[in-house]
Amino acid sequence: MQAYCMKCRTKREMKDAKSIRMKNGKPATQGSCPVCGTKMFRIGKS
């Protein structure tokens, strides 16, 4: 799944993506950038 990396400032394919639930109950996907290692986050169905 693609997400926007804040450090690289580009959309990249997420590494180690996993589905999570936010505190308000909405679904999201969390992973890391394959280039710089920064956490990536995407809100919505995964």
C-alpha positions in Angstrom: 0.0 0.0 0.0 1.3 3.5 -0.8 1.5 6.3 1.6 3.2 9.7 1.7 6.6 9.9 3.4 6.9 13.3 5.2 10.7 13.1 5.2 11.2 12.1 1.5 8.2 14.2 0.4 7.1 11.5 -2.0 4.6 8.7 -2.2 6.2 5.3 -1.6 5.2 1.7 -1.1 5.0 1.1 2.7 7.3 -1.6 4.2 6.0 -3.8 7.1 2.5 -2.4 6.7 0.0 -3.5 9.4 -3.6 -2.7 10.0 -4.4 -0.8 13.2 -7.3 1.0 14.9 -6.9 4.6 16.0 -8.2 5.8 19.4 -11.4 7.0 17.9 -12.1 3.5 16.4 -11.3 4.3 12.7 -9.1 1.9 10.8 -5.6 2.9 9.6 -2.4 1.4 8.2 1.0 1.9 9.7 4.4 1.0 8.3 7.8 2.5 7.5 9.5 4.1 4.5 11.8 1.7 2.7 14.3 4.5 1.9 14.7 6.5 5.0 12.9 4.4 7.7 10.5 7.1 8.8 7.1 5.9 10.1 4.3 6.1 7.5 0.6 6.3 8.3 -2.5 6.1 6.2 -6.0 6.6 7.5 -8.8 4.5 6.0 -9.5 0.9 5.1 -6.5 -1.2 4.4 
